[in-house]
Amino acid sequence: MAYENLLYEKRDRIAFITFNRPKVLNALNRKTMEELNDVLITTHEDEEVRVLLLTGAGEKSFVAGADIGELAVQTPVSGKETASFGQRVLHRLETLGKPSIAAINGFALGGGCELALACTIRLASKTAKLGQPEVKLGIMPGYGGSQRLARLCGKGVAHELCLTGEMISAAEAMRVGLVNHVYEPAELLPAAEAMAEKIIANAPLAVKYTMEVIERGAEMPLEEGQYLETALFGLCAATEDMREGTRAFLEKRPALFRGK
């Protein structure tokens, strides 16, 4: 598929999505968000795609934030609509039912940090810088950053990043739980692909239900989350993949999962 601001490639059951506006550090404009939404719809429907891997073109930036030129002319009405649309796109990413890995190869600021937060797993280059600098522009996070950051890292970290607008290093981002692992720049994409391959080796429905119970259960009281877990465990027990996985283990051979 050809896009103006994204590069898309499907290889070995991985959908590679690269934000491709290097002259503006891959900043998110409306066109880019529309193209991302289209890619997400396509990958959701594509049974060959098991994992999404998102990164930025060039060596400087994952996504440096929103397009300031577009932000500067927002009205109260258009601003709310822009934020709502961005939230819908990132909600689609977060609830796609397929894991997404953000390979953060440079700046992940504002909307770029919010994009990474909506991914299932975040890996970063040692040179990456992350933050929510919106207050420095007289605005605030609008693509769900204040909510996901507080849920992932706690209110203290969310308040500090969102109120100071300061960037943090990849090492600090890992310390506070914003990213899972940090790699040398040349090792980032191979590490992301290796993690994707580990996920792909597992049963697709089990992966999907596990993601669902973690995401939804985290917002529930413990007993309700556990009840959801038992229900989804029961669904797994009804699948052909469960029978294949347990049989393969007993027969000491690799399982051949079919997503059924």
Secondary structure, 3 states (H helix, E strand, C coil): CCCCCEEEEEECCEEEEEECCHHHCCCECHHHHHHHHHHHHHHHHCCCCCEEEEEECCCCEEECCECHHHHCCCCHHHHHHHHHHHHHHHHHHHCCCCCEEEEECCEEECHHHHHHHHCCEEEEECCCEEECCHHHHCCCCCCCHHHHHHHHHCHHHHHHHHHHCCCEEHHHHHHCCCCCEEECHHHHHHHHHHHHHHHHCCCHHHHHHHHHHHHHHCCCCHHHHHHHHHHHHHHHHCCHHHHHHHHHHHCCCCCCCCCC
